[in-house]
Amino acid sequence: MLKAIADVLRSVGGAVATVVTLPFRALARLFGGASSSARGRH
């Protein structure tokens, strides 16, 4: 029983971590692309 609960918590934690890191990864890509294109323009 405890092992099943631990497995569920682990899978939920992994899903939450993915959802939390996705926007930051998208923001990093956005700012990285914007800064590189701005640097190339000047």
C-alpha positions as CSV (number, residue, x, y, z in Angstrom):
1,M,0.0,0.0,0.0
2,L,2.7,2.5,1.0
3,K,4.7,1.6,-2.1
4,A,1.7,2.3,-4.3
5,I,1.2,5.7,-2.7
6,A,4.9,6.5,-3.1
7,D,4.8,5.5,-6.8
8,V,1.8,7.8,-7.3
9,L,3.5,10.7,-5.5
10,R,6.6,10.2,-7.6
11,S,4.7,10.2,-10.9
12,V,2.7,13.3,-9.8
13,G,5.9,15.0,-8.8
14,G,7.4,14.3,-12.1
15,A,4.4,15.7,-14.0
16,V,4.4,18.8,-11.8
17,A,8.1,19.3,-12.4
18,T,7.6,19.0,-16.1
19,V,4.7,21.5,-16.1
20,V,6.7,23.9,-13.9
21,T,9.9,23.8,-16.0
22,L,8.2,24.0,-19.4
23,P,7.3,27.7,-19.3
24,F,10.8,28.6,-18.0
25,R,12.3,26.6,-20.9
26,A,10.1,28.4,-23.4
27,L,10.9,31.8,-21.8
28,A,14.7,31.0,-22.0
29,R,14.3,30.0,-25.6
30,L,12.3,33.2,-26.3
31,F,14.8,35.5,-24.6
32,G,17.8,33.6,-26.0
33,G,16.5,34.0,-29.5
34,A,15.6,37.6,-29.0
35,S,19.0,38.5,-27.6
36,S,20.9,36.7,-30.3
37,S,18.8,38.3,-33.1
38,A,19.1,41.7,-31.5
39,R,22.9,41.2,-31.2
40,G,23.0,40.3,-34.9
41,R,21.0,43.3,-35.9
42,H,23.4,45.9,-34.3
